[in-house]
Amino acid sequence: MSTAAASALQRLSTGLYLRPRLLLGLLLGPPLAWLGVVYLGALAALLVQSFFYIDQFSGLVVRRLSLATYRELLTAANLDIVLRTVAMAAAVTLAAAVLAFPLAFYMVRHASLRVKALCYLAVMLPLWSSYLVRVYSWKLILAKEGIVTWLAGQLGLDGALAAVLALPVIGGPSLSTSDIGTFLVFLYVWLPFMVLPIVAALERVPRSLIEASADLGAGPATTFRWVVLPLALPGVVAGSVFTFSLTLGDYIIPGVIGTSHPFIGQAVVQHQGTAGNIPMAAALTVVPIAIMAVYLAVARRLGAFEAL
């Protein structure tokens, strides 16, 4: 490199060092521009298309702004899809929190380094395999001829399994064709996304606070209720952001496991592909975006982003 070029680079480096805001703008400008054009631009186009509507006579999209599609979205059939999806997302999130918290607490407070590493491996290992392979594996596991039904027969629990499958709304011919099976697969697939944020939150809880609580006469249950749980709550909320949003938008698991009752993701695919109703597909897509916007606002107030 010539002396003139080296001198120019040195002056440029010095100038950027003395102007940190300019340096930050140069570093963040290209990715933010890409985000704005591709991601936010696509969302804006989606929002605009949700205000178009289908002409009932010709079946063509009328590109005029109207609330007709949103009025159609509020019909009983579409509201049933939204409520079913939100209820499943809430159930999966709650169950994941109940299962993940004890495991995370054990990993942080009681497990040795070796056992903790093994627990991390056990939590992360399913994520190393293909998503589709895991889903179709569970379809075989939950099928009427699968290992779960066979195990229930070996343990004499055929009647209990039949009673569960006979439950209205959530039951079905087999676990692989019921909302119970859909719930189990969702819970299995998204559970790691709840465990890891809770582990991160619990690791931030100082042991001195727990020891101080014990010194002041509080028992383990009282310490957990008033010290550990409030400090770990942002981790639970952070994990719920993942489990709730991923369940809300997934369309593969309900398509492989479950009944013929569609979820939001499936309805979007059907309207966009089979029916050709792009405005309704866009309006249905806006629903989980709006729900997650409110959810993220609440999560932010609870300090969830600090636990990510």
C-alpha positions in Angstrom: 0.0 0.0 0.0 1.3 3.4 -1.0 2.1 6.1 1.6 -0.7 8.3 0.2 -3.3 5.5 0.6 -2.1 4.6 4.1 -2.4 8.3 5.1 -5.9 8.5 3.6 -7.0 5.4 5.5 -5.5 6.8 8.7 -7.4 10.1 8.3 -10.6 8.2 7.6 -10.1 6.0 10.6 -9.4 9.1 12.8 -12.4 10.9 11.4 -14.7 8.0 12.1 -13.3 7.6 15.6 -14.0 11.2 16.4 -17.5 10.9 15.0 -19.0 7.9 16.7 -22.6 8.7 15.5 -21.4 8.7 11.9 -19.6 5.4 12.4 -22.8 3.9 13.9 -24.8 5.2 11.0 -22.5 3.6 8.5 -22.5 0.3 10.3 -26.2 0.1 10.9 -27.4 1.9 7.8 -27.3 -1.0 5.2 -28.9 -3.7 7.4 -31.6 -1.2 8.6 -32.3 -0.2 5.0 -32.6 -3.8 4.0 -34.9 -4.4 7.0 -37.0 -1.4 6.1 -37.4 -2.3 2.5 -37.8 -6.0 2.6 -39.4 -6.7 6.0 -41.3 -3.6 6.8 -42.1 -3.0 3.2 -43.6 -6.5 3.0 -45.7 -5.9 6.1 -46.9 -2.6 4.7 -47.9 -4.3 1.5 -49.7 -7.0 3.5 -51.6 -4.4 5.5 -52.7 -2.5 2.4 -53.9 -5.7 0.7 -56.0 -6.6 3.7 -58.1 -3.5 2.9 -58.9 -4.9 -0.6 -61.8 -7.2 -1.1 -63.1 -10.0 -3.4 -65.8 -9.1 -5.8 -68.6 -11.7 -5.2 -69.7 -11.8 -8.8 -66.4 -12.1 -10.6 -64.2 -13.5 -7.8 -61.5 -11.0 -8.6 -59.6 -8.8 -6.2 -61.0 -5.3 -6.1 -58.0 -3.0 -5.3 -60.0 -0.3 -3.5 -59.7 0.4 0.2 -62.6 -1.0 2.1 -63.4 -2.7 5.4 -65.4 -5.4 3.7 -62.7 -8.1 4.3 -62.4 -7.2 8.0 -66.2 -7.4 8.3 -65.9 -10.9 6.8 -63.1 -11.6 9.2 -65.5 -11.0 12.1 -67.9 -13.8 11.0 -68.4 -16.8 13.3 -66.3 -19.2 11.2 -63.2 -16.9 11.1 -63.5 -15.9 14.8 -63.6 -19.6 15.7 -60.3 -20.1 13.9 -58.7 -17.2 15.7 -60.0 -18.3 19.1 -58.9 -21.9 18.6 -55.4 -20.7 17.6 -55.1 -18.3 20.6 -56.4 -20.9 23.0 -53.8 -23.5 21.8 -51.0 -20.9 22.0 -52.0 -20.0 25.5 -52.3 -23.6 26.6 -48.9 -24.5 25.1 -47.3 -21.5 26.7 -48.7 -22.2 30.2 -47.7 -25.9 30.0 -44.2 -25.1 28.8 -43.7 -22.7 31.7 -44.9 -25.3 34.2 -42.6 -27.9 32.8 -39.6 -25.7 32.1 -39.3 -23.8 35.4 -38.5 -26.9 37.6 -35.9 -28.1 35.1 -34.3 -24.7 34.8 -34.3 -24.2 38.6 -32.6 -27.6 39.0 -30.0 -26.8 36.3 -29.1 -23.4 37.9 -29.3 -24.2 41.6 -28.7 -27.9 42.2 -27.0 -29.6 39.2 -23.3 -30.1 39.0 -21.4 -28.7 36.0 -21.4 -32.1 34.4 -25.1 -32.7 34.9 -25.9 -29.1 33.9 -24.0 -29.7 30.6 -26.0 -32.9 30.1 -29.2 -31.0 30.7 -28.3 -28.3 28.2 -27.5 -31.1 25.7 -30.8 -32.8 26.3 -32.7 -29.5 25.9 -30.8 -28.5 22.7 -30.5 -31.9 21.0 -34.0 -31.9 19.5 -33.2 -28.6 17.8 -30.3 -30.2 15.9 -32.7 -32.4 13.9 -35.1 -31.4 11.2 -38.3 -29.8 12.3 -40.3 -31.9 9.8 -38.6 -35.1 10.9 -39.6 -34.4 14.5 -43.2 -33.6 13.6 -43.7 -36.7 11.4 -42.0 -38.8 14.1 -44.6 -37.7 16.6 -47.3 -38.5 14.1 -46.1 -42.1 14.2 -45.7 -42.1 17.9 -49.2 -40.8 18.5 -50.9 -42.9 15.9 -53.5 -45.5 16.8 -50.9 -48.2 16.1 -48.1 -46.1 17.7 -46.0 -46.7 20.8 -48.2 -44.5 23.1 -51.3 -46.6 22.4 -49.3 -49.8 22.7 -47.8 -48.7 26.0 -51.3 -47.7 27.3 -52.5 -51.2 26.5 -49.5 -52.8 28.2 -50.2 -50.8 31.4 -53.9 -51.5 31.3 -54.8 -47.8 30.5 -56.8 -48.4 27.4 -59.9 -47.2 29.1 -58.3 -44.0 30.3 -56.9 -43.3 26.9 -60.3 -43.9 25.3 -61.9 -41.6 27.8 -59.5 -38.8 27.0 -60.0 -39.2 23.3 -63.8 -39.2 23.9 -63.6 -35.7 25.4 -65.5 -33.1 23.3 -63.6 -30.5 21.4 -60.1 -31.8 22.2 -60.6 -35.5 21.5 -60.6 -37.5 18.3 -60.2 -41.0 16.8 -56.6 -41.2 18.0 -53.9 -38.9 19.6 -52.5 -38.1 16.1 -55.9 -36.8 14.9 -56.9 -34.8 17.9 -56.2 -31.4 19.5 -54.6 -33.2 22.4 -52.0 -34.6 20.0 -51.5 -31.2 18.4 -50.9 -29.7 21.9 -48.4 -32.4 22.8 -46.4 -31.9 19.7 -46.4 -28.1 20.0 -45.3 -28.5 23.6 -42.4 -30.8 22.6 -41.2 -28.7 19.8 -41.2 -25.3 21.6 -40.3 -26.4 25.1 -36.5 -25.5 24.6 -37.5 -22.0 23.8 -39.0 -21.7 27.3 -36.3 -23.5 29.2 -33.3 -21.3 28.0 -34.7 -17.9 28.9 -35.7 -19.1 32.3 -32.3 -20.5 32.9 -30.8 -17.1 31.9 -33.1 -15.3 34.2 -32.4 -17.7 37.2 -28.7 -17.3 36.7 -29.1 -13.6 37.3 -30.8 -14.1 40.7 -28.0 -13.5 43.3 -27.5 -16.3 45.8 -27.0 -13.7 48.5 -30.7 -12.8 48.2 -31.7 -16.4 48.8 -29.3 -16.7 51.7 -30.6 -13.5 53.2 -34.2 -14.7 52.9 -33.2 -17.9 54.7 -31.4 -15.9 57.4 -34.5 -13.9 58.0 -36.5 -17.0 58.7 -38.2 -17.6 55.4 -38.7 -21.3 54.4 -37.9 -22.6 50.9 -41.5 -22.1 49.7 -41.6 -18.5 51.0 -38.2 -17.7 49.4 -39.4 -19.2 46.1 -42.7 -17.3 46.2 -41.3 -13.9 47.2 -37.7 -13.8 46.0 -37.0 -16.3 43.2 -40.2 -16.2 41.3 -40.5 -12.4 40.9 -36.9 -12.1 39.8 -37.3 -15.0 37.3 -40.6 -13.8 36.0 -39.0 -11.8 33.1 -37.4 -15.1 31.9 -40.8 -16.8 31.9 -42.3 -13.9 30.0 -39.4 -13.9 27.5 -39.9 -17.7 27.0 -43.6 -17.2 26.5 -42.9 -14.7 23.7 -41.3 -17.5 21.8 -43.8 -20.3 22.6 -46.9 -18.1 22.1 -45.8 -16.5 18.9 -44.4 -19.7 17.3 -47.6 -21.6 18.1 -49.7 -18.7 16.9 -48.2 -18.7 13.5 -47.4 -22.4 12.9 -49.3 -24.2 10.2 -47.3 -27.4 9.7 -48.0 -29.1 13.0 -51.8 -28.6 12.8 -51.6 -29.8 9.2 -49.8 -33.0 10.2 -51.2 -33.7 13.6 -54.7 -32.8 14.6 -58.2 -32.5 13.2 -59.7 -30.9 10.2 -60.4 -27.7 12.2 -57.9 -25.1 10.8 -55.6 -22.8 12.7 -54.7 -19.3 11.5 -51.6 -20.4 9.6 -53.6 -23.1 7.8 -56.4 -20.7 7.0 -53.9 -18.2 5.5 -52.4 -20.9 3.3 -55.8 -22.0 2.1 -57.0 -18.5 1.3 -53.8 -17.5 -0.4 -53.3 -20.7 -2.4 -56.5 -22.8 -2.8 -59.1 -20.0 -2.7 -57.1 -17.2 -4.1 -58.5 -14.8 -1.6 -55.4 -12.7 -1.0 -57.2 -9.9 1.0 -58.6 -12.5 3.5 -55.2 -14.2 3.8 -53.7 -10.8 4.5 -56.4 -9.9 7.1 -55.9 -13.2 8.9 -52.1 -12.5 9.0 -52.7 -9.1 10.6 -54.5 -10.8 13.5 -51.4 -12.6 15.0 -49.3 -9.5 14.3 -51.7 -7.3 16.3 -51.9 -9.9 19.1 -48.1 -10.1 19.3 -47.8 -6.3 19.2 -49.9 -6.1 22.4 -48.2 -9.2 23.9 -44.7 -7.7 23.3 -45.8 -4.4 24.8 -46.9 -6.2 28.0 -43.7 -8.3 28.0 -41.5 -5.2 27.7 -43.2 -3.7 30.7 -42.5 -6.9 32.6 -38.8 -6.7 31.7 -38.8 -9.8 29.5 -36.4 -8.4 26.9 -33.7 -8.2 29.6 -33.9 -12.0 29.9 -33.5 -12.7 26.2 
